[in-house]
Amino acid sequence: MSDENQQPTFQIQRVYLKDMSLEQPNSPAIFLEQEAPAIEVSVDVGAELLAEGIFETTVTITVTAKVKDKVAFLVEGKQAGIFEIRNIPADQLDPLLGIGCPNIIYPYLRANIADMITRSGFPPIHLAELNFEAFYQQRLAAIAEQQKAGEAKTH
């Protein structure tokens, strides 16, 4: 094999909106409420091997707005990217899929969610930047805790 075949490769093949949903269970009455809605945001990141050296990373954001105990709206968006990743050391692959790829995808998802909320008749909500490295570390810690709990049950 020549040296160029061993060169690390990281290329974006495609970034796309995989899923988007909007629910407004209390419209139109909710538009008459004067109180500002409370906003909850949840985030999830996933990665999957599609073919040798080809991976899909997804970022899912769910935004729920409530006025008192009524849901004003719920928007869920899943943005995905297909990435060619070759000759990357194994210990660097998981962080690349869990941190690097989501950092590329997230701005697209953030814009799509803001657009969906605005189109639903509500004032725009601009999601903050996310620290995917911290999110990744939290996920690793949670997995380690689950493994410890599983080992404790088997002993």
PyMOL commands that place a pseudoatom at each C-alpha (Angstrom):
pseudoatom trace, name=CA, resn=MET, resi=1, chain=A, elem=C, hetatm=0, pos=[0.000, 0.000, 0.000]
pseudoatom trace, name=CA, resn=SER, resi=2, chain=A, elem=C, hetatm=0, pos=[1.201, 3.506, -0.673]
pseudoatom trace, name=CA, resn=ASP, resi=3, chain=A, elem=C, hetatm=0, pos=[1.503, 6.126, 2.041]
pseudoatom trace, name=CA, resn=GLU, resi=4, chain=A, elem=C, hetatm=0, pos=[-1.403, 8.159, 0.664]
pseudoatom trace, name=CA, resn=ASN, resi=5, chain=A, elem=C, hetatm=0, pos=[-3.811, 5.311, 1.426]
pseudoatom trace, name=CA, resn=GLN, resi=6, chain=A, elem=C, hetatm=0, pos=[-2.764, 5.531, 5.080]
pseudoatom trace, name=CA, resn=GLN, resi=7, chain=A, elem=C, hetatm=0, pos=[-3.374, 9.276, 5.364]
pseudoatom trace, name=CA, resn=PRO, resi=8, chain=A, elem=C, hetatm=0, pos=[-6.041, 10.206, 7.921]
pseudoatom trace, name=CA, resn=THR, resi=9, chain=A, elem=C, hetatm=0, pos=[-9.242, 11.206, 6.136]
pseudoatom trace, name=CA, resn=PHE, resi=10, chain=A, elem=C, hetatm=0, pos=[-12.128, 13.229, 7.511]
pseudoatom trace, name=CA, resn=GLN, resi=11, chain=A, elem=C, hetatm=0, pos=[-14.642, 14.557, 4.997]
pseudoatom trace, name=CA, resn=ILE, resi=12, chain=A, elem=C, hetatm=0, pos=[-18.223, 15.715, 5.226]
pseudoatom trace, name=CA, resn=GLN, resi=13, chain=A, elem=C, hetatm=0, pos=[-20.246, 13.781, 2.671]
pseudoatom trace, name=CA, resn=ARG, resi=14, chain=A, elem=C, hetatm=0, pos=[-23.628, 15.335, 3.466]
pseudoatom trace, name=CA, resn=VAL, resi=15, chain=A, elem=C, hetatm=0, pos=[-25.481, 17.236, 6.192]
pseudoatom trace, name=CA, resn=TYR, resi=16, chain=A, elem=C, hetatm=0, pos=[-29.251, 16.811, 6.182]
pseudoatom trace, name=CA, resn=LEU, resi=17, chain=A, elem=C, hetatm=0, pos=[-32.406, 17.233, 8.216]
pseudoatom trace, name=CA, resn=LYS, resi=18, chain=A, elem=C, hetatm=0, pos=[-33.456, 13.695, 9.107]
pseudoatom trace, name=CA, resn=ASP, resi=19, chain=A, elem=C, hetatm=0, pos=[-36.615, 14.425, 11.101]
pseudoatom trace, name=CA, resn=MET, resi=20, chain=A, elem=C, hetatm=0, pos=[-38.575, 17.466, 12.286]
pseudoatom trace, name=CA, resn=SER, resi=21, chain=A, elem=C, hetatm=0, pos=[-41.836, 17.556, 14.192]
pseudoatom trace, name=CA, resn=LEU, resi=22, chain=A, elem=C, hetatm=0, pos=[-44.006, 20.254, 15.706]
pseudoatom trace, name=CA, resn=GLU, resi=23, chain=A, elem=C, hetatm=0, pos=[-46.868, 19.846, 18.130]
pseudoatom trace, name=CA, resn=GLN, resi=24, chain=A, elem=C, hetatm=0, pos=[-49.139, 22.655, 19.348]
pseudoatom trace, name=CA, resn=PRO, resi=25, chain=A, elem=C, hetatm=0, pos=[-51.708, 20.771, 21.430]
pseudoatom trace, name=CA, resn=ASN, resi=26, chain=A, elem=C, hetatm=0, pos=[-53.224, 23.894, 23.018]
pseudoatom trace, name=CA, resn=SER, resi=27, chain=A, elem=C, hetatm=0, pos=[-53.417, 26.221, 20.014]
pseudoatom trace, name=CA, resn=PRO, resi=28, chain=A, elem=C, hetatm=0, pos=[-55.055, 28.609, 19.417]
pseudoatom trace, name=CA, resn=ALA, resi=29, chain=A, elem=C, hetatm=0, pos=[-55.965, 29.249, 23.089]
pseudoatom trace, name=CA, resn=ILE, resi=30, chain=A, elem=C, hetatm=0, pos=[-52.298, 29.236, 24.139]
pseudoatom trace, name=CA, resn=PHE, resi=31, chain=A, elem=C, hetatm=0, pos=[-51.684, 32.357, 22.000]
pseudoatom trace, name=CA, resn=LEU, resi=32, chain=A, elem=C, hetatm=0, pos=[-53.972, 34.319, 24.355]
pseudoatom trace, name=CA, resn=GLU, resi=33, chain=A, elem=C, hetatm=0, pos=[-51.769, 33.593, 27.389]
pseudoatom trace, name=CA, resn=GLN, resi=34, chain=A, elem=C, hetatm=0, pos=[-49.820, 36.617, 28.597]
pseudoatom trace, name=CA, resn=GLU, resi=35, chain=A, elem=C, hetatm=0, pos=[-47.224, 34.685, 30.587]
pseudoatom trace, name=CA, resn=ALA, resi=36, chain=A, elem=C, hetatm=0, pos=[-43.912, 33.850, 28.917]
pseudoatom trace, name=CA, resn=PRO, resi=37, chain=A, elem=C, hetatm=0, pos=[-43.460, 30.118, 28.403]
pseudoatom trace, name=CA, resn=ALA, resi=38, chain=A, elem=C, hetatm=0, pos=[-40.916, 28.080, 30.357]
pseudoatom trace, name=CA, resn=ILE, resi=39, chain=A, elem=C, hetatm=0, pos=[-38.518, 26.411, 27.940]
pseudoatom trace, name=CA, resn=GLU, resi=40, chain=A, elem=C, hetatm=0, pos=[-36.963, 22.974, 28.353]
pseudoatom trace, name=CA, resn=VAL, resi=41, chain=A, elem=C, hetatm=0, pos=[-34.314, 21.690, 25.963]
pseudoatom trace, name=CA, resn=SER, resi=42, chain=A, elem=C, hetatm=0, pos=[-33.015, 18.131, 25.723]
pseudoatom trace, name=CA, resn=VAL, resi=43, chain=A, elem=C, hetatm=0, pos=[-30.131, 16.931, 23.579]
pseudoatom trace, name=CA, resn=ASP, resi=44, chain=A, elem=C, hetatm=0, pos=[-29.086, 13.537, 22.290]
pseudoatom trace, name=CA, resn=VAL, resi=45, chain=A, elem=C, hetatm=0, pos=[-26.187, 12.492, 20.059]
pseudoatom trace, name=CA, resn=GLY, resi=46, chain=A, elem=C, hetatm=0, pos=[-25.855, 9.233, 18.168]
pseudoatom trace, name=CA, resn=ALA, resi=47, chain=A, elem=C, hetatm=0, pos=[-23.412, 7.695, 15.714]
pseudoatom trace, name=CA, resn=GLU, resi=48, chain=A, elem=C, hetatm=0, pos=[-23.640, 4.693, 13.443]
pseudoatom trace, name=CA, resn=LEU, resi=49, chain=A, elem=C, hetatm=0, pos=[-21.306, 2.915, 11.043]
pseudoatom trace, name=CA, resn=LEU, resi=50, chain=A, elem=C, hetatm=0, pos=[-22.952, 2.871, 7.592]
pseudoatom trace, name=CA, resn=ALA, resi=51, chain=A, elem=C, hetatm=0, pos=[-20.173, 1.221, 5.597]
pseudoatom trace, name=CA, resn=GLU, resi=52, chain=A, elem=C, hetatm=0, pos=[-16.437, 0.858, 5.948]
pseudoatom trace, name=CA, resn=GLY, resi=53, chain=A, elem=C, hetatm=0, pos=[-15.107, 4.324, 6.749]
pseudoatom trace, name=CA, resn=ILE, resi=54, chain=A, elem=C, hetatm=0, pos=[-18.575, 5.944, 6.405]
pseudoatom trace, name=CA, resn=PHE, resi=55, chain=A, elem=C, hetatm=0, pos=[-20.403, 7.082, 9.528]
pseudoatom trace, name=CA, resn=GLU, resi=56, chain=A, elem=C, hetatm=0, pos=[-23.637, 8.880, 10.274]
pseudoatom trace, name=CA, resn=THR, resi=57, chain=A, elem=C, hetatm=0, pos=[-23.768, 11.163, 13.301]
pseudoatom trace, name=CA, resn=THR, resi=58, chain=A, elem=C, hetatm=0, pos=[-27.091, 12.562, 14.501]
pseudoatom trace, name=CA, resn=VAL, resi=59, chain=A, elem=C, hetatm=0, pos=[-27.949, 15.349, 16.907]
pseudoatom trace, name=CA, resn=THR, resi=60, chain=A, elem=C, hetatm=0, pos=[-31.503, 15.417, 18.262]
pseudoatom trace, name=CA, resn=ILE, resi=61, chain=A, elem=C, hetatm=0, pos=[-32.882, 18.474, 20.064]
pseudoatom trace, name=CA, resn=THR, resi=62, chain=A, elem=C, hetatm=0, pos=[-36.279, 18.615, 21.720]
pseudoatom trace, name=CA, resn=VAL, resi=63, chain=A, elem=C, hetatm=0, pos=[-37.615, 22.032, 22.755]
pseudoatom trace, name=CA, resn=THR, resi=64, chain=A, elem=C, hetatm=0, pos=[-40.702, 22.058, 24.960]
pseudoatom trace, name=CA, resn=ALA, resi=65, chain=A, elem=C, hetatm=0, pos=[-42.413, 25.346, 25.860]
pseudoatom trace, name=CA, resn=LYS, resi=66, chain=A, elem=C, hetatm=0, pos=[-45.010, 25.358, 28.629]
pseudoatom trace, name=CA, resn=VAL, resi=67, chain=A, elem=C, hetatm=0, pos=[-47.256, 28.097, 29.977]
pseudoatom trace, name=CA, resn=LYS, resi=68, chain=A, elem=C, hetatm=0, pos=[-48.285, 27.050, 33.471]
pseudoatom trace, name=CA, resn=ASP, resi=69, chain=A, elem=C, hetatm=0, pos=[-49.003, 23.332, 32.988]
pseudoatom trace, name=CA, resn=LYS, resi=70, chain=A, elem=C, hetatm=0, pos=[-50.022, 23.562, 29.333]
pseudoatom trace, name=CA, resn=VAL, resi=71, chain=A, elem=C, hetatm=0, pos=[-47.695, 22.745, 26.449]
pseudoatom trace, name=CA, resn=ALA, resi=72, chain=A, elem=C, hetatm=0, pos=[-47.476, 25.740, 24.113]
pseudoatom trace, name=CA, resn=PHE, resi=73, chain=A, elem=C, hetatm=0, pos=[-45.361, 23.820, 21.610]
pseudoatom trace, name=CA, resn=LEU, resi=74, chain=A, elem=C, hetatm=0, pos=[-42.983, 20.933, 21.305]
pseudoatom trace, name=CA, resn=VAL, resi=75, chain=A, elem=C, hetatm=0, pos=[-40.424, 20.919, 18.503]
pseudoatom trace, name=CA, resn=GLU, resi=76, chain=A, elem=C, hetatm=0, pos=[-38.119, 18.010, 17.898]
pseudoatom trace, name=CA, resn=GLY, resi=77, chain=A, elem=C, hetatm=0, pos=[-35.455, 18.053, 15.231]
pseudoatom trace, name=CA, resn=LYS, resi=78, chain=A, elem=C, hetatm=0, pos=[-32.894, 15.480, 14.205]
pseudoatom trace, name=CA, resn=GLN, resi=79, chain=A, elem=C, hetatm=0, pos=[-30.040, 16.709, 12.051]
pseudoatom trace, name=CA, resn=ALA, resi=80, chain=A, elem=C, hetatm=0, pos=[-27.616, 14.184, 10.609]
pseudoatom trace, name=CA, resn=GLY, resi=81, chain=A, elem=C, hetatm=0, pos=[-24.346, 14.145, 8.804]
pseudoatom trace, name=CA, resn=ILE, resi=82, chain=A, elem=C, hetatm=0, pos=[-22.583, 11.488, 6.793]
pseudoatom trace, name=CA, resn=PHE, resi=83, chain=A, elem=C, hetatm=0, pos=[-18.830, 11.580, 7.266]
pseudoatom trace, name=CA, resn=GLU, resi=84, chain=A, elem=C, hetatm=0, pos=[-15.996, 9.701, 5.640]
pseudoatom trace, name=CA, resn=ILE, resi=85, chain=A, elem=C, hetatm=0, pos=[-13.500, 8.856, 8.369]
pseudoatom trace, name=CA, resn=ARG, resi=86, chain=A, elem=C, hetatm=0, pos=[-10.514, 6.671, 7.557]
pseudoatom trace, name=CA, resn=ASN, resi=87, chain=A, elem=C, hetatm=0, pos=[-7.132, 5.919, 9.139]
pseudoatom trace, name=CA, resn=ILE, resi=88, chain=A, elem=C, hetatm=0, pos=[-8.020, 7.678, 12.382]
pseudoatom trace, name=CA, resn=PRO, resi=89, chain=A, elem=C, hetatm=0, pos=[-6.627, 5.959, 15.506]
pseudoatom trace, name=CA, resn=ALA, resi=90, chain=A, elem=C, hetatm=0, pos=[-9.322, 3.939, 17.294]
pseudoatom trace, name=CA, resn=ASP, resi=91, chain=A, elem=C, hetatm=0, pos=[-9.002, 6.002, 20.489]
pseudoatom trace, name=CA, resn=GLN, resi=92, chain=A, elem=C, hetatm=0, pos=[-9.748, 9.169, 18.496]
pseudoatom trace, name=CA, resn=LEU, resi=93, chain=A, elem=C, hetatm=0, pos=[-12.688, 7.850, 16.467]
pseudoatom trace, name=CA, resn=ASP, resi=94, chain=A, elem=C, hetatm=0, pos=[-15.323, 7.873, 19.231]
pseudoatom trace, name=CA, resn=PRO, resi=95, chain=A, elem=C, hetatm=0, pos=[-14.515, 11.463, 20.344]
pseudoatom trace, name=CA, resn=LEU, resi=96, chain=A, elem=C, hetatm=0, pos=[-14.561, 12.575, 16.696]
pseudoatom trace, name=CA, resn=LEU, resi=97, chain=A, elem=C, hetatm=0, pos=[-18.033, 11.061, 16.224]
pseudoatom trace, name=CA, resn=GLY, resi=98, chain=A, elem=C, hetatm=0, pos=[-19.283, 12.343, 19.600]
pseudoatom trace, name=CA, resn=ILE, resi=99, chain=A, elem=C, hetatm=0, pos=[-17.720, 15.828, 19.609]
pseudoatom trace, name=CA, resn=GLY, resi=100, chain=A, elem=C, hetatm=0, pos=[-16.298, 16.876, 16.233]
pseudoatom trace, name=CA, resn=CYS, resi=101, chain=A, elem=C, hetatm=0, pos=[-19.189, 15.742, 14.039]
pseudoatom trace, name=CA, resn=PRO, resi=102, chain=A, elem=C, hetatm=0, pos=[-21.942, 17.167, 16.314]
pseudoatom trace, name=CA, resn=ASN, resi=103, chain=A, elem=C, hetatm=0, pos=[-20.129, 20.522, 16.295]
pseudoatom trace, name=CA, resn=ILE, resi=104, chain=A, elem=C, hetatm=0, pos=[-20.481, 20.551, 12.490]
pseudoatom trace, name=CA, resn=ILE, resi=105, chain=A, elem=C, hetatm=0, pos=[-24.141, 19.439, 12.478]
pseudoatom trace, name=CA, resn=TYR, resi=106, chain=A, elem=C, hetatm=0, pos=[-25.505, 21.544, 15.359]
pseudoatom trace, name=CA, resn=PRO, resi=107, chain=A, elem=C, hetatm=0, pos=[-25.572, 24.986, 13.660]
pseudoatom trace, name=CA, resn=TYR, resi=108, chain=A, elem=C, hetatm=0, pos=[-27.829, 23.572, 10.927]
pseudoatom trace, name=CA, resn=LEU, resi=109, chain=A, elem=C, hetatm=0, pos=[-30.158, 22.030, 13.497]
pseudoatom trace, name=CA, resn=ARG, resi=110, chain=A, elem=C, hetatm=0, pos=[-30.236, 25.208, 15.574]
pseudoatom trace, name=CA, resn=ALA, resi=111, chain=A, elem=C, hetatm=0, pos=[-31.296, 27.234, 12.517]
pseudoatom trace, name=CA, resn=ASN, resi=112, chain=A, elem=C, hetatm=0, pos=[-33.952, 24.670, 11.531]
pseudoatom trace, name=CA, resn=ILE, resi=113, chain=A, elem=C, hetatm=0, pos=[-35.452, 24.640, 15.030]
pseudoatom trace, name=CA, resn=ALA, resi=114, chain=A, elem=C, hetatm=0, pos=[-35.504, 28.458, 15.251]
pseudoatom trace, name=CA, resn=ASP, resi=115, chain=A, elem=C, hetatm=0, pos=[-37.220, 28.570, 11.847]
pseudoatom trace, name=CA, resn=MET, resi=116, chain=A, elem=C, hetatm=0, pos=[-39.822, 25.952, 12.865]
pseudoatom trace, name=CA, resn=ILE, resi=117, chain=A, elem=C, hetatm=0, pos=[-40.656, 27.820, 16.084]
pseudoatom trace, name=CA, resn=THR, resi=118, chain=A, elem=C, hetatm=0, pos=[-41.027, 31.117, 14.221]
pseudoatom trace, name=CA, resn=ARG, resi=119, chain=A, elem=C, hetatm=0, pos=[-43.239, 29.488, 11.570]
pseudoatom trace, name=CA, resn=SER, resi=120, chain=A, elem=C, hetatm=0, pos=[-45.441, 28.080, 14.347]
pseudoatom trace, name=CA, resn=GLY, resi=121, chain=A, elem=C, hetatm=0, pos=[-46.413, 31.625, 15.352]
pseudoatom trace, name=CA, resn=PHE, resi=122, chain=A, elem=C, hetatm=0, pos=[-44.231, 31.910, 18.465]
pseudoatom trace, name=CA, resn=PRO, resi=123, chain=A, elem=C, hetatm=0, pos=[-41.345, 34.313, 19.028]
pseudoatom trace, name=CA, resn=PRO, resi=124, chain=A, elem=C, hetatm=0, pos=[-38.055, 32.761, 17.899]
pseudoatom trace, name=CA, resn=ILE, resi=125, chain=A, elem=C, hetatm=0, pos=[-35.977, 30.827, 20.379]
pseudoatom trace, name=CA, resn=HIS, resi=126, chain=A, elem=C, hetatm=0, pos=[-32.278, 30.865, 19.681]
pseudoatom trace, name=CA, resn=LEU, resi=127, chain=A, elem=C, hetatm=0, pos=[-30.594, 27.884, 21.261]
pseudoatom trace, name=CA, resn=ALA, resi=128, chain=A, elem=C, hetatm=0, pos=[-27.277, 28.499, 22.967]
pseudoatom trace, name=CA, resn=GLU, resi=129, chain=A, elem=C, hetatm=0, pos=[-24.005, 27.040, 21.764]
pseudoatom trace, name=CA, resn=LEU, resi=130, chain=A, elem=C, hetatm=0, pos=[-23.496, 23.525, 23.096]
pseudoatom trace, name=CA, resn=ASN, resi=131, chain=A, elem=C, hetatm=0, pos=[-20.304, 22.127, 24.552]
pseudoatom trace, name=CA, resn=PHE, resi=132, chain=A, elem=C, hetatm=0, pos=[-20.330, 18.709, 22.935]
pseudoatom trace, name=CA, resn=GLU, resi=133, chain=A, elem=C, hetatm=0, pos=[-17.085, 17.788, 24.672]
pseudoatom trace, name=CA, resn=ALA, resi=134, chain=A, elem=C, hetatm=0, pos=[-18.743, 18.213, 28.092]
pseudoatom trace, name=CA, resn=PHE, resi=135, chain=A, elem=C, hetatm=0, pos=[-21.817, 16.354, 26.822]
pseudoatom trace, name=CA, resn=TYR, resi=136, chain=A, elem=C, hetatm=0, pos=[-19.556, 13.519, 25.586]
pseudoatom trace, name=CA, resn=GLN, resi=137, chain=A, elem=C, hetatm=0, pos=[-17.729, 13.318, 28.938]
pseudoatom trace, name=CA, resn=GLN, resi=138, chain=A, elem=C, hetatm=0, pos=[-21.063, 13.186, 30.810]
pseudoatom trace, name=CA, resn=ARG, resi=139, chain=A, elem=C, hetatm=0, pos=[-22.214, 10.354, 28.554]
pseudoatom trace, name=CA, resn=LEU, resi=140, chain=A, elem=C, hetatm=0, pos=[-18.987, 8.399, 29.192]
pseudoatom trace, name=CA, resn=ALA, resi=141, chain=A, elem=C, hetatm=0, pos=[-19.396, 8.910, 32.958]
pseudoatom trace, name=CA, resn=ALA, resi=142, chain=A, elem=C, hetatm=0, pos=[-23.023, 7.699, 32.790]
pseudoatom trace, name=CA, resn=ILE, resi=143, chain=A, elem=C, hetatm=0, pos=[-21.960, 4.574, 30.866]
pseudoatom trace, name=CA, resn=ALA, resi=144, chain=A, elem=C, hetatm=0, pos=[-19.213, 3.887, 33.437]
pseudoatom trace, name=CA, resn=GLU, resi=145, chain=A, elem=C, hetatm=0, pos=[-21.768, 4.261, 36.263]
pseudoatom trace, name=CA, resn=GLN, resi=146, chain=A, elem=C, hetatm=0, pos=[-24.143, 1.827, 34.550]
pseudoatom trace, name=CA, resn=GLN, resi=147, chain=A, elem=C, hetatm=0, pos=[-21.323, -0.675, 34.123]
pseudoatom trace, name=CA, resn=LYS, resi=148, chain=A, elem=C, hetatm=0, pos=[-20.365, -0.348, 37.814]
pseudoatom trace, name=CA, resn=ALA, resi=149, chain=A, elem=C, hetatm=0, pos=[-24.006, -0.833, 38.838]
pseudoatom trace, name=CA, resn=GLY, resi=150, chain=A, elem=C, hetatm=0, pos=[-24.245, -3.897, 36.576]
pseudoatom trace, name=CA, resn=GLU, resi=151, chain=A, elem=C, hetatm=0, pos=[-21.062, -5.380, 38.039]
pseudoatom trace, name=CA, resn=ALA, resi=152, chain=A, elem=C, hetatm=0, pos=[-22.276, -4.730, 41.581]
pseudoatom trace, name=CA, resn=LYS, resi=153, chain=A, elem=C, hetatm=0, pos=[-25.491, -6.679, 40.865]
pseudoatom trace, name=CA, resn=THR, resi=154, chain=A, elem=C, hetatm=0, pos=[-23.615, -9.691, 39.479]
pseudoatom trace, name=CA, resn=HIS, resi=155, chain=A, elem=C, hetatm=0, pos=[-21.275, -9.998, 42.508]
for i in range(1, 155): cmd.bond("trace and resi %d" % i, "trace and resi %d" % (i + 1))
show_as sticks, trace
zoom trace
